[in-house]
Amino acid sequence: MDFCLLSFLRGVFVMKIYSLSGPSGTGKSTIALQFAHQHHIPAIIDDGLLIIEGGKVAGISAKFEKNSITAVRRAIFSDEQHKAEVQNAIQKNKIESLLIIGTSDKMTKKIAERLELGDIQHFSYVQDVRTPREINIARFIRETQGKHVMPIPYKQVQQNFFRKLVHRGLDIFSNKKEKIGETTIVRPDFQQGTIQIAKSVYMDIIEHVCSKMDKIIGVNAVQFQMDFLPIATLKVTIAAPVNYNVMEKMEEAQKEIQRQFVCHFGIELDQINLHVQGIQMEKVK
């Protein structure tokens, strides 16, 4: 008799187990809901939580811990009561496939072993699902802002566990524009060693670049955001008479801004939105 059929008749559900791993701060939790949806995986184990169809079902997040050592122990289910709670929830919900997220194959295998899930059949890595630019940005945000992503809705996060709950994250959509879940951004107590960079630093670099560009004679406004992806928006005044290719001049400015961000911060901006707001004669020097 077929093994899967025999297992079903015995009341045992044979799950497909997937692993998604990569170093801390590379955006695994950010991409988790989309990855699971694309591979038709209803359940996720991430940092001690069991998440089904985008909602927390059981467990306690490692991000609630006070130091990195207890956070790791929480994430690999070292606590017997925590382990039993998640095991019971998995059995109760009759999960057919499950994604385990961790920093390495060793970690995801350890989680599968602790939860007695059997062998992992499919291994994927963050570099398979995120571009080098996205990974660099995720690392930069972790290093400069200490932000961590939880792939569950804001309302399911226990705010009292944190010194500061940063804010709601993103609504996550499928390729068909169907909402499949939400994320929440938190700053755990164990996050240490961040380098704070004021937003004005980024804006000053953008303005300085523009001040050195031919045919840009004024920067009227600069906006910069680094919540999820770094985006710069600026309004400029260009020189009259317009006897030159404006598009080429704006592209030169965009390329130089991008070059400076790579040089100073090691990241590329996701968008550089440059708007021509006015035209005026250059002052005679």
Number of C-alpha atoms within 10 A of each C-alpha: 6 6 9 12 13 11 13 11 10 9 9 13 16 17 16 17 21 22 23 27 21 18 14 15 22 24 23 28 24 23 18 25 28 20 18 21 18 11 11 12 21 17 26 28 25 25 24 27 24 25 22 20 16 24 18 20 18 20 24 22 19 24 26 22 19 15 15 16 11 15 20 17 15 23 24 25 26 16 12 9 11 17 21 15 15 21 18 12 15 21 11 9 11 12 17 15 18 24 27 25 27 26 17 16 19 10 18 25 19 15 22 20 15 18 18 11 17 14 13 19 10 11 14 15 18 21 16 10 17 15 11 14 14 20 20 19 25 22 20 20 22 21 17 14 18 22 22 22 21 24 28 24 19 19 9 11 18 12 14 9 14 17 11 12 18 15 13 17 20 17 13 20 15 14 10 6 8 9 12 16 19 20 23 23 24 24 21 24 17 17 17 12 10 14 13 10 10 9 12 12 9 19 19 12 15 26 18 12 17 23 15 12 14 13 20 22 21 19 18 14 13 18 15 16 13 16 13 15 15 16 16 21 16 20 17 20 18 23 19 15 11 12 7 11 8 15 9 10 15 22 13 15 22 20 11 17 22 19 16 16 16 13 11 10 13 13 22 21 19 16 13 20 14 16 14 15 14 14 17 13 12 14 7 4 3
